[in-house]
Amino acid sequence: MTDENAGTPPGWYYAAGDPPGTQRYWDGAQWQGGPQPVAAGPGAMAGTAANELAGPGQRLLARIVDILILIIPLGIVVAVFGQANFVGGLVTFLLAGAYEVYFLGTRGATIGKSVMNIKVVTEEYADIDYEVAVRRYAINILQVIPGVGQFLSGIVGLATIVMIFVDKRRQVPWDKIAKTVVVKA
């Protein structure tokens, strides 16, 4: 909140630039005091239990569930259009994107994430919307690039596996792009 938010009613809010999982009091005109940790329970940001990050295993299993859900429709697309051409890659990208963006934009979680009891939130631990879901999925456009798309997608996939274990907030490439984190729901 800044001076442009002067009409915002007094209350506890996340202040841009403060550490994630904190909030401070806005008196209607300016911030009062420093950032305070968000308590679990009523009033906790985004309804998460202490904003605990999802584990790498939970995230990987959630992705496997999502792949299993998409395998038949994507298999049909590959059978009809082929995968190693622009049209097949584009249709695959759009179909998987519709699934991912719809569920993340409406619920913050794909079916796989729901099964694993995790969800996607902003770095400030607020619920995401369709815009954030689209930004998060956008990196997958690499698969559509003729010739090198699958190679580039493979590089992103390898980076994802490494980052999910070594990044302090377990942010992978699409989390970095969309400024999201995955937390226990």
C-alpha positions in Angstrom: 0.0 0.0 0.0 1.2 3.4 -0.9 -0.2 6.9 -0.9 -2.2 5.9 -3.9 -4.1 3.6 -1.6 -5.1 6.3 0.8 -8.8 5.4 0.5 -8.1 1.8 1.7 -9.8 1.2 5.0 -7.7 0.7 8.1 -6.6 -2.9 8.7 -3.8 -5.4 8.5 -2.4 -5.9 5.0 0.7 -7.2 3.2 3.0 -4.2 2.4 5.0 -4.5 -0.9 8.6 -5.0 -0.1 8.0 -6.7 3.3 9.0 -10.3 3.7 6.4 -12.9 2.5 4.1 -14.1 5.2 4.0 -10.8 7.0 1.6 -7.9 7.3 1.4 -4.5 8.9 -1.3 -2.1 10.0 -2.6 0.5 7.6 -4.3 3.3 9.5 -6.1 4.7 6.4 -3.3 7.1 5.6 0.1 5.4 6.4 1.7 2.3 7.7 2.0 1.8 11.4 4.9 -0.3 12.9 6.9 -2.9 11.1 6.0 -6.1 9.5 4.4 -8.8 11.7 4.2 -12.5 11.0 0.8 -13.7 9.9 -0.8 -16.0 12.4 -2.4 -19.2 11.3 -6.1 -19.5 11.5 -8.8 -16.8 11.0 -7.4 -13.9 9.1 -4.3 -15.7 7.9 -3.4 -14.7 4.3 -4.8 -16.8 1.6 -6.2 -19.3 4.1 -3.0 -21.3 4.3 -1.9 -23.0 7.4 1.1 -20.8 8.4 1.9 -20.4 4.7 4.0 -23.6 4.7 5.7 -24.3 1.4 4.7 -27.5 -0.4 7.3 -30.2 -0.4 9.1 -31.3 -3.6 7.5 -34.7 -3.5 4.0 -33.2 -3.2 4.6 -31.0 -6.2 6.1 -33.8 -8.3 3.2 -36.2 -7.5 0.7 -33.4 -8.2 2.3 -33.0 -11.7 2.2 -36.8 -12.3 -1.6 -36.8 -11.5 -2.1 -33.9 -13.9 -0.1 -35.7 -16.6 -2.2 -38.8 -16.1 -5.4 -36.8 -16.5 -4.1 -35.1 -19.7 -2.5 -38.2 -21.2 -5.6 -39.4 -23.2 -6.6 -36.1 -24.7 -3.0 -35.2 -25.5 -2.5 -38.7 -26.9 -5.4 -38.1 -29.3 -3.9 -34.7 -30.4 -0.5 -36.3 -31.1 -2.2 -39.2 -33.0 -4.2 -36.7 -35.2 -1.6 -33.9 -35.6 1.7 -35.3 -34.6 3.9 -33.8 -31.9 7.0 -32.8 -33.9 5.2 -30.2 -36.0 4.0 -26.7 -35.3 0.2 -27.5 -35.3 0.6 -30.5 -33.0 2.7 -28.5 -30.6 0.3 -25.6 -30.7 -2.8 -27.7 -30.1 -1.0 -29.6 -27.2 0.1 -26.3 -25.7 -3.4 -24.8 -25.9 -5.1 -28.0 -24.5 -2.7 -28.3 -21.6 -2.8 -24.6 -21.0 -6.6 -24.5 -20.9 -6.5 -27.2 -18.2 -3.8 -25.5 -16.1 -5.1 -21.9 -16.5 -8.7 -22.8 -15.8 -8.0 -24.7 -12.6 -5.4 -22.4 -11.3 -7.4 -19.3 -12.2 -10.6 -20.5 -10.5 -9.3 -22.6 -7.5 -5.5 -21.9 -7.2 -4.9 -25.6 -7.8 -5.1 -28.1 -10.6 -6.7 -31.5 -9.9 -3.3 -32.9 -9.1 -2.5 -30.1 -6.7 -5.9 -30.6 -5.1 -5.3 -34.3 -4.6 -1.9 -33.5 -3.0 -3.6 -30.7 -0.9 -1.4 -27.9 -2.2 -2.2 -24.7 -4.0 -0.5 -21.8 -5.9 -0.5 -18.3 -4.3 1.4 -15.1 -5.0 4.7 -14.4 -3.3 2.6 -12.3 -0.8 0.4 -15.4 -0.1 -2.7 -14.0 -1.8 -4.9 -16.1 -4.1 -4.0 -16.0 -7.8 -6.2 -15.0 -10.7 -6.4 -15.9 -14.4 -3.7 -13.3 -15.3 -1.2 -14.9 -12.9 -2.2 -18.4 -14.1 -1.5 -17.3 -17.7 1.9 -15.8 -16.8 2.7 -19.0 -14.9 1.9 -21.2 -17.9 3.4 -18.9 -20.6 6.9 -20.5 -20.5 5.4 -23.6 -22.0 5.2 -21.7 -25.4 8.7 -23.0 -25.9 7.4 -26.4 -26.9 5.7 -24.8 -30.0 9.0 -23.6 -31.5 9.7 -25.8 -34.5 12.9 -27.8 -34.3 14.2 -26.7 -30.9 11.0 -26.5 -28.8 11.2 -30.0 -27.3 14.9 -29.4 -26.5 14.2 -26.1 -24.8 11.3 -27.6 -22.9 13.6 -30.3 -21.7 16.1 -27.8 -20.4 13.3 -26.0 -18.5 12.2 -29.4 -17.1 15.7 -30.2 -15.9 16.0 -26.7 -14.3 12.6 -27.3 -12.6 13.7 -30.6 -11.0 16.9 -28.9 -9.7 15.2 -25.7 -8.5 12.4 -27.5 -6.7 15.1 -29.0 -4.4 17.6 -26.1 -4.1 15.6 -22.9 -4.3 14.9 -21.6 -0.8 11.2 -20.9 -1.7 11.1 -24.0 -4.0 10.2 -21.6 -6.9 10.7 -23.2 -10.3 11.0 -21.2 -13.6 7.2 -20.5 -13.9 7.0 -19.5 -10.3 9.8 -17.0 -10.8 8.1 -15.6 -13.9 4.6 -15.3 -12.3 6.0 -14.4 -8.8 4.1 -17.4 -7.2 4.9 -20.0 -4.6 3.2 -23.4 -3.9 2.0 -23.9 -0.4 0.1 -26.5 1.6 -3.6 -25.9 1.3 
